[in-house]
Amino acid sequence: MADGPMPYGPPLSLESAKRAMAAAEAEAKKNDWPVVIFILDSTGHAVMMQRRDNTQYGSIRIAEGKARTALEFRRSSKAFQDLIAKGERALGFLSFDGITAVQGGVPIVAGGKIVGAIGVSGVTSDQDEQVALAGAQAVAGDC
C-alpha cells in the first residue's frame, strides 16, 4: 500500500457474487467444513449469506464482521490479527468499533478496485481464509 490504499470500485454484481459464493462453498464442501460465507458489495451492503448445515449460529455475525473489516479497511482481516499478535498497537485496534481482528475476511478485487468483500467463519481462522480466498479469486478477473 505504498502508493495508497486500493480504491473502491462499483458494487459487486449479483452474478459475480454467485460465482464467489459457489467457489467458496465448493472449497468448504471439499473439506467438509461447516462455515458461514458472507459477501458484501463495495457499498457495504449484503449481497449473499450462506450457512452450511451444522454451522454454529454465532458464525453468521463473525463472518459478516470479517467481511466488513476487509471492506472498510481495504485489507484482509488477518492484517489486524497479525498486528495484534506482534503486539503492535494492539490496544488501539481492539478499541475500534467494527474491527473483527481474526483471519477469514478478504477484499474482492476486480479490475484493480475493491468491488466487495467476503468473510467466512466456522472452522479455524486459516481454514476460514482458505474458503474466503477461493471465493474472492473466482471473480478476480471481472471488470
N, C-alpha and C positions, 0 to 999 in steps of 0.2 A: 504494500500500500504506500510505497514511497511517492508515487505520483498522485496520491489522494485516494479516497475510497471509490470503489466501483460505483458508477451511477445506477440509479433505478431506471428501469425500462417500463414499457407498457405492461399492464396486468397480464399474467399468465392466462392463456385461453383455457376453456374447459377441455378441449381436445388434448392440449399439452398436459393438463393436469391429469387427465385419464391415463395418458401414456406413462407419466411419472408414477401414478398410483399402481398401475399394472406391473411396472418393473420393480417397484419397491415390494409389492405384495408377492411377486414371484420369488424374490430373494428371501423374504421371510418364510414363505411356504417351503422352499427348497431346504431350508434349515430347520423347519418345524418350530419356528419362533412365534410365540403369541405376542403380538405387538399392536399398538395403535399407530396409524400413519396419518399425519395431519398436514394438509397442504394449504398455504396462504398465497394470495396473489401479491403483486408489488404494492398494492394499496393497503395491505394488512387485513384484507377480508378473507374469510374462509372460503375455499373452493370445494374441498373434499375432506372427509374424515372417514377412516375405516378402522374398525376394531375387530381383529381376528378373534375367533372363538377362544374362550378361556383366558382372555387377556384381562388383567385386573382393571377395574374402572378408573382407578387413580391415574393410570397411564394416559387417559384422554387429556386431562389437564396438563400433564407433564409434556406430552408430545406437542400440544399447542404452544406451550411455553418455550420449548426448544425451537420450534419454527419461528415464533415471534422474535426470539432473541437473535436468531440468524438473520432475519429480515431487517429488524430495526437497527441493528449494529453492523450490518453488512459484512458479517464474518460468521464462521461456524461457532456454535455454542461451545465447542471444545476449546476455542481460544480463551474463554474465560476460565474454564476448568483448569487449563494449563497454567494460567497466571496465578490462580489461587494455589495450585499445587506447588508452585515455586515460591509462594509467599509474597509475591509482588502485589502490593495494593489490595490485598485480599479483603480487608475490612471495608474499604471503599466500594468494591464491586458487590459485596454481599449486602450493602445498604441501599443499592439502587433498585427501585421498583422495576419489574419487568425483565430482569435478567434471570434466565434459567441456566446456571453455570455448570451444565452437565453435557457431555458429548452426546450427539444424536440429532442436532439441528444444523442444516446446511442451507445456504442460499441456492436458489435455482437460477442459473445464469444462461442466457441465450443472447447471441449477438453482442457479447461483451457487456451486457447490462443485467442487473438483477430484476428478474420478472416475477419472482416469488420465493418461497422457502418451503422446506419440508422438514418436519420433525417426527421422530419415531421414539417410542418408549415401550418397554415391556420386558426386555432382556438386559444384558449388560450394556453399558454405555457404548463400548466399542462395537458391539453387535448392532445396537440401535443405529449407529452412524453408518455401518456397512449397508443396512437397508435403506437409509436416507440417501446415501451416495448413489445407490443403484437407481433410485427414482430420479434424482437430480440429473444424473448422466443420461437418462433416457430422453431428456428434452434439451440437452446442451447444444445440439446443432440447430435448434429452432431459431428463427429470427423474427 
